[in-house]
Amino acid sequence: MNYDRFFSDLGRSRQPSFLRQLYEDGTAAQKEPMDHLISLSGGIPSADTFPVKTISFELSDGKTVTLDEKTTAKCLQYGKSTGIEDLLGWLERILVKFHNPKLLHPQTTPSNGSRTKIVMTNGCQDAISKLFGALCSKGDTVLIEESVYAGCLAALRPHGVRMQTVKSTQGGIDVEDLERVLSKWSPKDVQNETSDSPKLMYVVPTGSNPTGQNLSLESKRKIYSLAQKYDFLIMEDDPYYFHNFEETAPPSFLSLDTDGRVIRLDSFSKIISPGMRLGFVSGPEAILNVLLYDIQSSGVHGNHLSQMMVLGLMENWGMEGFQKHVEKLCKTYKNRRDMCVRAAETHLKGFIPSCRGYSRRTRY
C-alpha cells in the first residue's frame, strides 16, 4: 500500500502538534499521570481549581457508577488525543471479539503504516468530515451509493470531488454496476498521477442509510477484491452494526482486510447515547495518524466526560454485559420495526407497495 497517493494536499500538510506531543511525551514519562509534576509548558490547569470533585450516574438497572476524586480530576484534565487509554483497551477488545482485524496485532509490524490503529472522535460525523478533508482534493473521484447518507454529502461536497454513484439493490450496493463503473478505468491508471480513477469508496454496510439494506458477505468480498484490483480505500461507516436483525451478522469489511485499505467508523450514538458525541475509527496507522493530527490542532481530544461514562459502563458490564445490552437493544428495535410493518400493511394497503420486501431493513 502506497498511502501517500491517497492523501489530499491538506492531508499531506498535516503535522503533529508540538504542544500535544510535548504533553503526551511528558505524561508517558510518568508512571502516574503528572501527579507530582508541575508543568509550565502546556497551559495545564491545576486540578485543585476544578469545581467538580466527584461524578456519579445511575444506570437503568438501578446501579450507580461513581468516579472518585482522582478519576474525576483525570476526566476533567487534558488527555491524549487518541482517547482515554483504559477505554481504548475496551474498544480494542470489542474489535477483536466482533471483527478480529488481521492487522491489529500482526505477527510482524508492517513498515508501510498498514497496521490497525484506533482513535476516538466526537461521533462518526466528526470522523467522516475529518477523513474526507485528509483524503479528498478537488477533482478526485469518490464512489458512493445512489441512495447515500445525507451527512456524507454535506461533508463531501465542499471538497469539490466528483461523486461517482453506484446503483443500489435490495442487497445494498449493486456489485455488477460497480464493476461496470470501474471498467471506465484500467488498474494501471492508479500509477498515473493525472488519472481520476477512484481512490475512495464510502459505504454504510449495515442498515444502509436511507435504504436500510445489508450488504452480504459475498458482496463485501467482491467489493474488497475490486478495491484491491483498482487500488481504492473503503470507508466503512457502520453505526448500525449492532442493529442487525439477521440471525448472524455478516463479517465486516475490516474483518476481511488484509492490505490495510479499510477505514472503519463505529459510533456509540445508536447503542448508548447520541448526545455523548462519541465514536471511534479503526484503520491503517498511516491514515489515522493524519486524522489524529487534525484532532490535535482542532478539538485537542474528544470529550473526556463522555469517554469516562462509557468506560464506567464497560467496567460495570464487562464484555458479556455489553453483548447483552446490544442484543436487548436490537430486539427492541426489531419489535418496533415489525409493528410498523404490520401497521403499514393494515392501514396503507393500496397506497404503497407491500412492506414485506423490506422485512430485512435494520432500522425501521
C-alpha positions as CSV (number, residue, x, y, z in Angstrom):
1,M,0.0,0.0,0.0
2,N,1.3,3.4,-1.1
3,Y,-0.7,5.6,1.3
4,D,0.8,8.9,0.1
5,R,-1.2,8.8,-3.1
6,F,-4.5,8.8,-1.2
7,F,-3.9,12.0,0.8
8,S,-5.2,15.4,-0.2
9,D,-2.9,18.4,-0.2
10,L,-4.4,19.2,3.2
11,G,-3.8,15.7,4.5
12,R,-0.2,15.7,3.3
13,S,0.4,19.1,5.1
14,R,-0.8,17.8,8.5
15,Q,1.9,17.6,11.1
16,P,1.9,16.6,14.8
17,S,1.1,19.4,17.2
18,F,4.2,20.4,19.1
19,L,2.2,21.2,22.3
20,R,0.3,17.9,22.1
21,Q,3.5,15.9,21.6
22,L,5.1,17.8,24.5
23,Y,2.2,16.9,26.8
24,E,1.9,13.3,25.7
25,D,5.7,12.7,25.9
26,G,5.6,14.2,29.4
27,T,2.8,12.1,30.7
28,A,4.3,8.9,29.1
29,A,7.4,9.5,31.1
30,Q,5.5,9.5,34.4
31,K,4.3,6.2,36.0
32,E,1.5,8.3,37.4
33,P,0.0,11.0,35.2
34,M,1.8,14.1,36.3
35,D,0.6,13.8,40.0
36,H,3.9,15.1,41.3
37,L,5.0,17.3,38.4
38,I,4.0,20.9,37.8
39,S,4.4,21.5,34.1
40,L,4.9,25.1,32.9
41,S,5.0,24.1,29.2
42,G,1.4,23.5,28.0
43,G,-1.1,25.7,29.9
44,I,-2.3,22.8,32.1
45,P,-4.7,24.0,34.8
46,S,-4.3,22.7,38.4
47,A,-6.9,20.1,39.2
48,D,-7.2,21.7,42.6
49,T,-9.2,24.6,41.0
50,F,-11.8,22.3,39.3
51,P,-15.2,23.0,40.9
52,V,-16.4,19.4,40.4
53,K,-14.8,16.8,42.7
54,T,-16.7,13.6,42.0
55,I,-19.1,12.4,39.4
56,S,-21.8,9.7,39.7
57,F,-24.6,8.4,37.5
58,E,-27.3,5.9,37.9
59,L,-27.8,3.1,35.3
60,S,-31.1,1.9,34.0
61,D,-30.8,-1.3,36.2
62,G,-30.5,0.9,39.3
63,K,-26.8,0.5,39.8
64,T,-24.7,3.6,40.4
65,V,-21.3,4.3,38.9
66,T,-19.1,6.8,40.8
67,L,-15.9,8.4,39.7
68,D,-13.7,9.2,42.7
69,E,-11.7,12.4,43.1
70,K,-8.6,11.1,41.3
71,T,-10.6,9.7,38.4
72,T,-12.8,12.8,38.1
73,A,-9.7,15.0,38.1
74,K,-8.3,12.9,35.2
75,C,-11.6,13.1,33.4
76,L,-11.6,17.0,33.7
77,Q,-8.0,17.4,32.7
78,Y,-6.3,17.4,29.3
79,G,-5.5,13.9,28.0
80,K,-4.2,12.0,25.0
81,S,-5.7,12.9,21.6
82,T,-6.3,9.3,20.8
83,G,-8.6,9.0,23.8
84,I,-8.5,7.7,27.4
85,E,-6.3,4.6,27.4
86,D,-8.4,2.3,29.5
87,L,-11.4,2.9,27.2
88,L,-9.2,2.3,24.1
89,G,-8.4,-1.0,25.7
90,W,-12.1,-1.9,25.8
91,L,-12.6,-0.7,22.2
92,E,-9.7,-3.0,21.1
93,R,-11.4,-5.9,22.8
94,I,-14.7,-5.1,21.1
95,L,-12.9,-5.0,17.7
96,V,-11.3,-8.3,18.4
97,K,-14.5,-10.0,19.5
98,F,-16.7,-8.8,16.7
99,H,-14.3,-8.2,13.8
100,N,-10.9,-9.8,14.7
101,P,-8.9,-7.4,12.4
102,K,-6.0,-9.2,10.8
103,L,-3.7,-6.1,11.1
104,L,-4.4,-5.2,14.7
105,H,-1.7,-7.4,16.1
106,P,0.2,-8.7,13.0
107,Q,3.0,-11.2,13.7
108,T,5.4,-8.7,12.1
109,T,4.9,-5.0,12.3
110,P,4.3,-3.6,8.7
111,S,6.7,-0.9,7.7
112,N,4.2,0.8,5.4
113,G,1.7,2.1,8.0
114,S,-1.0,-0.5,7.4
115,R,-1.2,-1.7,11.0
116,T,-4.6,-1.1,12.6
117,K,-4.8,1.8,14.9
118,I,-7.8,3.1,17.0
119,V,-8.6,6.8,17.5
120,M,-11.7,8.2,19.3
121,T,-13.7,11.0,17.7
122,N,-16.7,13.2,18.6
123,G,-19.1,10.8,16.9
124,C,-18.9,9.3,13.4
125,Q,-19.9,12.6,11.6
126,D,-16.8,14.3,13.1
127,A,-14.7,11.4,11.7
128,I,-16.3,11.5,8.3
129,S,-15.7,15.2,7.9
130,K,-12.0,15.0,9.0
131,L,-11.3,11.9,6.9
132,F,-12.7,13.5,3.8
133,G,-10.5,16.5,4.5
134,A,-7.5,14.3,4.8
135,L,-8.2,12.2,1.7
136,C,-10.2,14.3,-0.8
137,S,-8.9,17.0,-3.2
138,K,-10.9,18.9,-5.8
139,G,-11.5,16.7,-8.9
140,D,-10.9,13.4,-7.0
141,T,-13.4,10.6,-7.7
142,V,-15.3,9.1,-4.8
143,L,-17.6,6.1,-5.1
144,I,-20.9,6.3,-3.3
145,E,-24.3,4.6,-3.5
146,E,-27.0,6.4,-5.5
147,S,-29.0,6.5,-2.2
148,V,-26.5,7.7,0.3
149,Y,-26.4,9.2,3.8
150,A,-27.1,12.9,3.6
151,G,-24.4,13.6,6.2
152,C,-21.8,12.1,3.8
153,L,-22.9,14.5,1.0
154,A,-22.7,17.5,3.4
155,A,-19.2,16.6,4.3
156,L,-18.1,15.7,0.8
157,R,-19.4,18.5,-1.4
158,P,-17.2,21.3,-0.1
159,H,-14.1,19.4,-1.3
160,G,-15.2,19.6,-5.0
161,V,-14.9,15.9,-5.6
162,R,-16.6,14.0,-8.5
163,M,-19.1,11.8,-6.8
164,Q,-19.5,8.6,-8.9
165,T,-22.8,7.0,-7.9
166,V,-23.3,3.2,-8.0
167,K,-26.8,1.7,-8.2
168,S,-28.5,0.2,-5.1
169,T,-30.4,-3.1,-4.9
170,Q,-32.3,-4.7,-2.1
171,G,-29.0,-6.3,-1.2
172,G,-27.2,-2.9,-0.9
173,I,-24.6,-1.8,-3.4
174,D,-25.1,-3.3,-6.9
175,V,-21.8,-5.1,-7.4
176,E,-22.4,-5.6,-11.1
177,D,-23.0,-1.9,-11.6
178,L,-19.8,-1.2,-9.5
179,E,-17.8,-3.4,-11.9
180,R,-19.4,-1.5,-14.8
181,V,-18.5,1.9,-13.3
182,L,-14.9,0.8,-12.6
183,S,-14.4,-0.6,-16.1
184,K,-14.0,3.0,-17.3
185,W,-10.5,2.8,-15.8
186,S,-7.6,0.4,-16.1
187,P,-6.0,-0.9,-12.9
188,K,-2.8,0.7,-14.3
189,D,-4.4,4.1,-14.1
190,V,-3.6,4.4,-10.4
191,Q,0.0,4.7,-11.4
192,N,-0.8,7.9,-13.4
193,E,-0.8,10.9,-11.1
194,T,-3.2,12.8,-13.5
195,S,-5.7,9.9,-13.6
196,D,-9.1,10.5,-12.0
197,S,-9.5,6.8,-11.0
198,P,-11.4,6.4,-7.7
199,K,-9.3,6.4,-4.6
200,L,-12.1,6.0,-2.0
201,M,-15.5,4.3,-1.6
202,Y,-17.9,5.4,1.1
203,V,-20.3,2.7,2.3
204,V,-22.8,2.1,5.1
205,P,-22.9,-1.8,5.0
206,T,-25.4,-2.4,7.8
207,G,-28.8,-0.8,7.6
208,S,-27.6,1.5,4.8
209,N,-29.0,5.0,5.3
210,P,-31.5,5.7,3.8
211,T,-32.4,2.3,2.2
212,G,-31.9,0.1,5.3
213,Q,-30.3,-2.7,3.4
214,N,-27.5,-5.0,4.5
215,L,-24.5,-6.0,2.3
216,S,-24.0,-9.7,2.2
217,L,-20.6,-11.4,2.8
218,E,-20.4,-12.4,-0.8
219,S,-20.9,-8.7,-1.9
220,K,-18.3,-7.5,0.6
221,R,-15.8,-10.0,-0.7
222,K,-16.4,-8.9,-4.3
223,I,-16.2,-5.2,-3.4
224,Y,-13.0,-5.8,-1.5
225,S,-11.5,-7.7,-4.4
226,L,-12.4,-4.7,-6.7
227,A,-10.8,-2.4,-4.2
228,Q,-7.6,-4.4,-4.5
229,K,-7.7,-4.5,-8.3
230,Y,-8.3,-0.8,-8.7
231,D,-6.4,0.2,-5.5
232,F,-9.0,2.3,-3.7
233,L,-9.8,2.7,0.0
234,I,-13.1,1.6,1.7
235,M,-14.6,3.9,4.3
236,E,-16.9,1.6,6.3
237,D,-19.3,3.8,8.2
238,D,-21.1,1.2,10.4
239,P,-23.1,2.9,13.2
240,Y,-25.9,0.3,12.9
241,Y,-23.8,-2.8,13.2
242,F,-25.4,-3.8,16.5
243,H,-28.9,-3.2,15.0
244,N,-28.6,-6.1,12.6
245,F,-31.8,-8.1,12.6
246,E,-30.4,-11.1,10.8
247,E,-29.5,-14.2,12.9
248,T,-25.8,-13.8,12.1
249,A,-24.3,-10.5,11.2
250,P,-22.1,-10.9,8.1
251,P,-18.4,-10.1,8.7
252,S,-17.3,-6.5,8.3
253,F,-15.0,-5.1,5.7
254,L,-12.5,-4.6,8.5
255,S,-12.5,-8.3,9.2
256,L,-11.7,-9.1,5.5
257,D,-9.0,-6.5,5.3
258,T,-5.5,-8.0,4.6
259,D,-3.9,-4.9,2.9
260,G,-4.8,-2.0,5.3
261,R,-7.3,-0.4,2.9
262,V,-10.4,-0.3,5.2
263,I,-11.2,2.6,7.5
264,R,-13.9,1.6,9.9
265,L,-16.2,4.0,11.7
266,D,-18.1,2.9,14.8
267,S,-20.4,5.0,17.0
268,F,-21.9,4.9,20.5
269,S,-24.7,7.2,19.3
270,K,-27.0,4.3,18.3
271,I,-26.2,2.0,21.2
272,I,-25.7,4.3,24.2
273,S,-26.4,8.0,23.5
274,P,-26.1,10.4,20.6
275,G,-25.7,13.4,22.9
276,M,-22.4,11.9,24.1
277,R,-20.9,12.6,20.7
278,L,-18.5,9.6,20.9
279,G,-17.3,7.4,18.2
280,F,-14.1,5.7,17.2
281,V,-12.2,5.0,14.0
282,S,-10.0,1.9,13.3
283,G,-7.9,1.5,10.3
284,P,-4.3,1.8,8.9
285,E,-2.0,3.7,11.1
286,A,-0.7,5.9,8.3
287,I,-4.1,7.4,7.7
288,L,-5.3,7.5,11.3
289,N,-2.1,9.5,12.2
290,V,-3.2,12.2,9.8
291,L,-6.7,12.1,11.4
292,L,-5.0,12.4,14.8
293,Y,-3.0,15.5,13.7
294,D,-6.3,17.1,12.7
295,I,-7.8,16.3,16.1
296,Q,-4.7,17.7,17.8
297,S,-5.0,21.0,16.0
298,S,-8.8,21.4,16.3
299,G,-10.5,19.8,19.3
300,V,-7.3,18.7,21.0
301,H,-9.1,15.5,22.1
302,G,-12.6,14.1,22.5
303,N,-14.9,14.7,25.4
304,H,-13.4,13.1,28.5
305,L,-16.7,13.1,30.4
306,S,-18.4,11.0,27.7
307,Q,-15.4,8.7,27.5
308,M,-15.4,8.2,31.2
309,M,-19.1,7.4,31.3
310,V,-18.7,4.8,28.6
311,L,-15.6,3.4,30.4
312,G,-17.7,3.2,33.6
313,L,-20.4,1.3,31.7
314,M,-17.9,-1.1,30.2
315,E,-16.2,-1.8,33.6
316,N,-19.6,-2.4,35.1
317,W,-21.0,-4.6,32.3
318,G,-17.9,-6.4,31.1
319,M,-17.9,-7.8,27.6
320,E,-20.7,-10.2,28.5
321,G,-22.9,-7.3,29.8
322,F,-22.1,-5.2,26.8
323,Q,-23.2,-8.0,24.5
324,K,-26.5,-8.5,26.4
325,H,-27.1,-4.7,26.2
326,V,-26.8,-4.6,22.4
327,E,-28.8,-7.8,22.0
328,K,-31.6,-6.3,24.0
329,L,-31.4,-3.1,22.0
330,C,-31.6,-5.0,18.8
331,K,-34.6,-7.0,19.9
332,T,-36.4,-3.7,21.0
333,Y,-35.9,-2.1,17.6
334,K,-36.8,-5.3,15.7
335,N,-40.1,-5.5,17.5
336,R,-40.8,-1.8,16.7
337,R,-39.9,-2.4,13.1
338,D,-42.3,-5.4,12.9
339,M,-45.1,-3.4,14.5
340,C,-44.6,-0.5,11.9
341,V,-44.6,-3.0,9.0
342,R,-47.9,-4.6,10.3
343,A,-49.5,-1.2,10.8
344,A,-48.4,0.0,7.3
345,E,-49.8,-3.2,5.7
346,T,-53.1,-2.8,7.6
347,H,-53.7,0.9,7.1
348,L,-51.8,1.8,3.9
349,K,-52.7,-1.1,1.8
350,G,-53.2,0.0,-1.8
351,F,-51.3,3.3,-1.2
352,I,-47.8,1.9,-1.1
353,P,-46.0,-1.3,-2.3
354,S,-46.0,-4.2,0.1
355,C,-43.7,-3.7,3.0
356,R,-42.7,-7.4,3.0
357,G,-39.8,-6.6,0.6
358,Y,-38.3,-4.5,3.3
359,S,-38.6,-7.1,6.2
360,R,-34.8,-7.2,6.5
361,R,-34.4,-3.5,7.0
362,T,-32.5,-2.9,10.1
363,R,-33.7,0.5,11.3
364,Y,-37.4,0.6,10.5
